Amino acid sequence: MNPLDSHLDPPLGTKAIEQIVTCTLDELAPQGLFSFNAPRQTLMGEGAILKIGALLTHLGVTRVLVVADRVVYEKGLTQSMQRSLERAGISSIIFPGIEREPDEAVVARAIELLISERADFVLGFGGGSALDAAKAIALAGSTGATLHTMAAPGFSGSRSIGLGAVPTTAGTGSEVTDISVIMRADRQHKYVIKHLDLMPNLSIVDPALMLNLPPRVTAAIGIDALTHAIEAYAARSSHPLAKALAICAIQSIAEALPIVVGNGRDMAARLTMATAAYKAGLAFSNSGLGLVHAISHQIGARYQIAHGIANGILLPYVMRFNALVCQREYAAIAHMLGVTHSGMTQREQCMASIAAVSQLLADIGLPGNLAASGISPAEFSSIAAEALADVCIKDNPRDVTEADIVQLLEEACST
């Protein structure tokens, strides 16, 4: 035996080779897998907020930080929640500092309050901004991480502080998602944080809290929900559970949104919209979104365009772009929107769904283009570059280039 060969490993036996082959085949075998995540508990219906004390008692909560919209707090919408907590012997601290889209300074102040008050539960109460803020506060307060760190790929911190959500609007779906969007300090860009621990432990959806929303706010938020549902249905990562929720949400929104815009006191329609927004939120949280959100995150931050309005304007333009690969999906959506008839081809049904979305925007009084937004053509390329880096772009069904986005912006910004 050559002494130089004495350091070599002995040859593998037949059994060892079989184990390696079997292990490799087992790793390659699973295909088409998908996961589905949702809040541990949801209570929905008129007067549901009155049960919050009992629900948090069951969870062992003793002290709650309530992160609330300022307007919601000033209108007294938190009072029924506070009474329920008092009856349950749970102390609460109200942080009513959420106005429009919160930035990292607001979140930092709330985290300081969370720590100083030693709250063991964070409850978001209000629109999507309040819920997103509460989610970021609970995760950052648990981990000590910055928003920048939490938004970076690979963040692995875990939340130890309880988290709940009470939406007072029907649209964002933040009460059921694992996403939080927070404005950066420059108010020109946004942190888009996706993490499983941003999913609330508890969601309470009470349509009675939504009755006094102004028509335009109702319209903008409702279109946000429709955008969630349509993008989720067509997303690359969509799967049967997400598609089922999304397509049901589309049908409900098409029926209920015009009603709640025209008659905001219609409790049944408000509940339908709240349920649809919940379904759409679950759908996109589990399947992803697409190009509409990738662009709206950029123009909303730069030009102070409300998120729902930006989404609504962009939706028909992006649908036309994605129609190249989404004829079947958009044809199915056309059925849910009630705009098909016998004899239509799949392409005709696809285009009918896009026209129906544009008509719905007009019916509820929202703009159909970005002409009045003040977006400068000189910034189209930088907006496009940032959209391509947005977390939502990866699930858009059609491949996208910077030139594609620039062309889309040119179309959307023309009169």
N, C-alpha and C positions, 0 to 999 in steps of 0.2 A: 504493500500500500504506500502510495506516495505521501510522505508526511505533510506536503503542502495541501493535501485534500482533507486533512483531519478536522479542519474547522468547518467544513461544509455540513449543512443540515442533512439528515438522512432522507432518502426519497419517501414521498408520501405513499401510504398504503392505499389499497382499493377502497376501504371503508371511509378513510378521510376524504378521498376524492369525491366519493358519493355524497358525503355530507356537504361539501363545498358546492357541488352542483345543485343539490336539493335546496340549499339556502339561497342560492342565486335565483333559482326558478321561483321560489316562494316570494322573493322580493319583487320579481318582475310580474308575477301573476295578477295581483289586484289591479283592476282597471275600472274607470268610471266611478270611482268613489266620491262621495261628497259628504260634508258635515253640515249640521244645522244647529244653530245656537239661538236661544231665546231667553227672556227674563225668567227667573225661577218662578215668579208669581205675578199674575195680572188680575186686577179687579176692574171691571168695566161696567158703566151704566150710570143713569141719573142718581145722584146722591152718593156715589161710590166714595167720595172724599171723606164722608162722615165715618168711614170704617178704618181710617188710617191709624188711629190710636190703637185699636185692637190688633191690627196687622203688625205694627211695629212692636207691640208688647210680645206677640208670639215670636218675633225674631230676637227678642232679648235686648232691644234698643233702650237706652236710658237718656241719651242727650242728642238732639238733632240740630244740625246746622242747615237752615233753610236758605237756599240760594234762589232769590226771587227776582223777577222782572220788577223794576221800579213802578211802572204803571199798574201792573197787576196788584202790587202791594198797596199802592195809594188808593186803588178802587175797592179795597177791602176783600179781595177774593181769597186771601189767605186766612180769613177769620174763622171759617168753618173748620179748616184744618187745624188751626191753633186750639179751638175749643175741644176737638177730638183728642188732641195730644194731651191737653190739660186734664181731661177726664181720665185718661189712661195713666196719669202720673209721669208723663214723659216731658222733660224740660226741652225748650227750643230756643234757638237764637236765630233771629232773622237777619239775613244779609241782603238788603233790597238794592244792591248796587249794579244790577244788570240793565244797561240801556243799549238798545240796538245790539250790535255784535261786540261782545266783550273782548278786550285786549289782555295781554299778559299782565299788565299792571293791576287790573281789576282782579284777575285770578290770584295774583300774588297776595293782595290784601285779604281775600277770602281765605286763603290757605293759612295766613297768620292768625286769623280769627278762629279757624278750625282747630289749630294747634293750641292756642291760648285757652280756648273754652273746653278743650278735651272732649269734643263731640265724637261719638262713635258711629254716627250715621250722617250722610249728606243727602239732602232731599232737594232736587231741582224742581222749581215750581214756576211755570210760565211757558213762554214760547221756546223754540228751539235753542235760542241763545242762552237762556237760563239753564236748560237741561244740559247743553254741551259744556257750559261752565262748571256745573255741578260735577259732571263726570270727570273733567280734567282735575278739579279740585280734590276729589276723593282719591284719584290715582296718584297725583303728585303728593298729597298729604300723607299717603301711605308709604310711598317709596322715597320721598325726598328728591325726586328727579325733577329737572327743569322741563318746560314744555318742549324745548329744542331736543332734549335727550329722548323724551317720550315719542316725539314725532320721527325720530331717526329709525331706519330699518334695524331690526334685531333687538329692540328694547325688550327686556325680559322681566322687568319688575312686576310685582303682583300687589293687588289691592287688598288691604286688611280692614279698611273702613267700609261700613255698609253704604249702599247707594240705592236711592229711589228716584222716581221721576213722576211728576204730575203735570202733564201738558195742559195748557189752556188754549191751545190752538190745534187744528187738525191739518197737519201737513208735513212737518219735518221728520216725524217718525223717530226722533231722538230717544223717545222713551223705550225703544226696543232695539237700538243699534249699538254696535261696538265702535262707534266713531264719534270723535269730538273735533269741532272746528273752532279755533280760537285765533283772533286777529293778532298779528305781531305788533310790536311797539311802534313800528313805523306806519301802521295802519294802511300799508300798501300791499301787504302779503299776509297769508294765513298759514297757521300750523294746521295740518290735517293729520290727526292722530287716530290710528286704528289699532285697537288692542282688545283682546277678549274681555279683560277686566273693566272695560268701559260699558259693558252690558249691565244695566241696572239689575239689582236683586229683586226689586219690586216696582211695578208700574201701576198707577191708578189713573184710569181714563174716565173722566166725568164730563159728559157733554154740557151739563148745566154751567160749567165754568167757561164755556165758549159762546154763550148766548149773546153777549154784548160786543162781540168783535165787529168793527166797522166793515162794510161791504168790500172795500178795496183790500184790506188786510186778509179777509176771508178768501178773496179771489186769489191773491198772490200765494198764500200758504197752500191753498187747495191745488193750484197748478204745480207747486213743489211736490206734492204727494203724487200727482199724475206723472210727473217726470221721473220720480223714483220708481214707480211701477213699470213704466215703459222701458226705462233703461235696464232695470233688473230683469225684465222678461227677455230682453234681447242680448244680455251680457254674455261674454264668452264663458264665464264661470257659472252661468245659470244652470239650474238642475230642476228636476220635477217638482220638488216642494216649493222652491222659490217661484217657479213659473206659475204654479197653481195659485199661490197667494197674490202674485202680481196681476194675473189676468182677472181675478175676482175684484181686486182693488180698482182696476181700470173701469170695469163695468159700473161699480158703485159710485165712483167719482163722477163719471159722465152723467149719471142720473141725479146725484145729490148736490153737486157743486153749484149748478145754476140756482137751485132752490135756496141754499143757505146764503148765497150772495144776494138774492132777491128778498128773502124772508129769514133774517138771522135768528128769529125766535122760534123757528120750527125745530122742536126738540128731536123729533124722529130723524129728520134730515141731518141734524148736527151729529147724532149718534152714528148714522150711516157713514158720514164723512170721517168721524173719529176712528171708527172701525176700519175703514178703508186705508186711512193714513197708517194705522198700526200694521195692517197687512203689508202695505207697500214698504214700510220700514223694515219689517222682518225679511221681506223679499230681497231688498238691496243689501241689507247687512250680511246676508248669507250668499249673495251671488255677485255683488259688485255693481258698479254704475258704468259711466262711460264718458264720452266726449262732452256732453252738455255740462256736467259738473266740473270736468277738468278745465273748461273755459270759464264757467261762471265763477269759480273760486278766484280766478285772476281778475276779471273785470269788476266783480263785486267789490273786491278789496280796493282796487285802484280808483274806481269811479263812484263808490258809494251807491251802487245799485243793489236794491234789496234782493236777497238770494232767490226768492221765489219768482220775482219778476224777471231776473236774468235767466233763470232756468226756462221759464215759460216762453220768452222771446226766442231763445236758442233752440228749443225743442224741435219745432218743425224743420229748421234748417239742418240740424244734425240728423233728423230722421231721413230727410231727402238724401243726405250724404251716405248714411248707412244702408239705405234701401238696396244698394247694389248687392248686399249680402244678407239682407233681412226681409226679403219679400214674404216668406212664409210667416215669420213672426208678426210683421205689420198687417198681413192679411187677417191673421187671427185677432189682432187688436181691433181691426175694422169691424169684425162681428160683434165684439163687446161694445163698441161705440154705436152700433146700430146703423151703420152706413153701407151695408152690403145688400145686394139683391141677386136673384137668380140670373145666371148667365155671365156674371162678372168673372174676368180672369183673375188669377192671383195677383198679377201686377196691378190691375185696376183696383182691387181691394186694398193693396198696399198703399197706392197713391190716395185712395179715399180716406184711409186712416190719417194720413198727414194733413189732408184738407180739413178733416173733422177737428183735429187738434187746433189748427189755425182758426177755425170758426168758433170753437169754444173760447179761445182767448178773446176774440172780438166780442162774443156774447156777454162775457163777464167783465168787460171794460178794461182789459189789459192791452198794452201796446204790442204790435206785431213786429217791430224792428227796433234796432238800437240807434236810430238816426238822432234821437234827442239826448243820447247818453253822454255826448262829449268825448267819445273815444277818438283819439288821434290816429290816423292811418300810419303815422310814423312809429307808433307803438305796437302795431299789429305783429311784427316779427318777435318782439320781446314777449308779448302776451302768448304767442304761439309756442315759443321755447319753454316758457314756464308751464304752460298747459301740458306739454309733452312730458314734463317731469312730475306732474301731479299723480297722486296715487290712484286716482280714478281712471286714468287713461288705459291702464293695462287690460281692463275688461271691456273696452269698447269693441264691438263685434267686427269692425272693419279696421284694417291697418291705417294709421294716420301719419302724415308727414307735416312738417312745419308749413310747407306751401299749401297743404290742404286747409289748415286752420286759418291761414292768412286769407285764402279765398273765401272761406265761410264767413269770416269777419267782414270782408268787403261786401258780401251779399247782405248780411244782417244789418250793416250800418248804412246801407243805401236807402233812400226814401221810396 
